[in-house]
């Protein structure tokens, strides 16, 4: 799957995208748990899931959304205006 990181997530992790392989479908929450096992940068980036938004294939979703290896998953902070 293709994973995209935006804003402060990109800054903390140090990349804007990466490819990640999963064998079975899983929820966004489970994917975050796997990513956090990679290294401390991911632990820091995903420390507070309540301050994150998710999109799968360009559609906003909840953390319970199931994803597969063929999906594009994006992580970003909540959008605010001003």
C-alpha positions as CSV (number, residue, x, y, z in Angstrom):
1,X,0.0,0.0,0.0
2,X,1.0,3.6,-0.5
3,X,1.1,5.7,2.7
4,X,1.1,9.5,2.6
5,X,2.2,11.7,5.4
6,X,1.3,15.4,5.6
7,X,2.2,18.5,7.7
8,X,3.8,17.7,11.1
9,X,3.6,13.9,10.4
10,X,5.8,14.3,7.4
11,X,8.2,16.5,9.4
12,X,8.5,14.0,12.3
13,X,8.7,10.8,10.2
14,X,11.0,12.5,7.7
15,X,9.3,11.5,4.5
16,X,6.1,12.3,2.7
17,X,5.3,8.8,1.4
18,X,6.3,5.2,1.7
19,X,5.2,1.8,0.5
20,X,4.2,-0.7,3.1
21,X,3.1,-4.3,2.5
22,X,0.4,-6.0,4.5
23,X,-0.8,-9.6,3.9
24,X,-4.4,-9.3,5.3
25,X,-6.9,-6.5,5.6
26,X,-6.7,-4.5,8.8
27,X,-8.1,-1.4,10.3
28,X,-6.4,2.0,10.2
29,X,-5.9,1.6,14.0
30,X,-4.1,-1.7,13.5
31,X,-2.0,-0.2,10.7
32,X,-0.9,2.6,13.0
33,X,0.0,0.0,15.7
34,X,2.2,-1.7,13.1
35,X,3.8,1.5,11.9
36,X,4.6,2.5,15.5
37,X,6.8,-0.7,15.7
38,X,9.1,0.6,13.0
39,X,10.9,3.2,15.2
40,X,10.5,6.1,17.7
41,X,9.7,8.6,14.9
42,X,6.4,6.8,14.2
43,X,5.6,6.5,17.9
44,X,6.0,10.3,18.2
45,X,4.0,11.0,15.0
46,X,1.1,8.8,16.0
47,X,1.2,9.5,19.7
48,X,-2.3,11.0,19.8
49,X,-4.7,9.4,17.3
50,X,-7.4,11.9,18.3
51,X,-5.4,14.6,16.6
52,X,-5.2,12.8,13.3
53,X,-7.4,12.4,10.2
54,X,-7.3,9.6,7.8
55,X,-8.2,9.1,4.1
56,X,-8.3,5.9,2.1
57,X,-8.2,6.3,-1.7
58,X,-8.9,10.1,-1.3
59,X,-12.0,9.6,0.9
60,X,-12.1,10.6,4.6
61,X,-12.6,7.6,6.9
62,X,-12.6,6.6,10.6
63,X,-9.9,4.6,12.2
64,X,-12.1,1.5,12.1
65,X,-12.0,1.5,8.3
66,X,-10.4,-1.7,6.9
67,X,-7.6,-1.3,4.4
68,X,-5.9,-3.7,2.0
69,X,-2.5,-3.8,0.4
70,X,-3.9,-2.1,-2.7
71,X,-5.1,1.0,-1.0
72,X,-3.6,4.5,-0.7
73,X,-3.8,5.7,3.0
74,X,-3.1,9.3,4.0
75,X,-2.5,10.6,7.5
76,X,-2.8,14.3,8.3
77,X,-3.7,16.7,11.1
78,X,-7.3,18.1,11.2
79,X,-7.8,20.8,8.7
80,X,-8.4,24.2,10.2
81,X,-9.3,27.6,8.7
82,X,-8.4,31.1,9.7
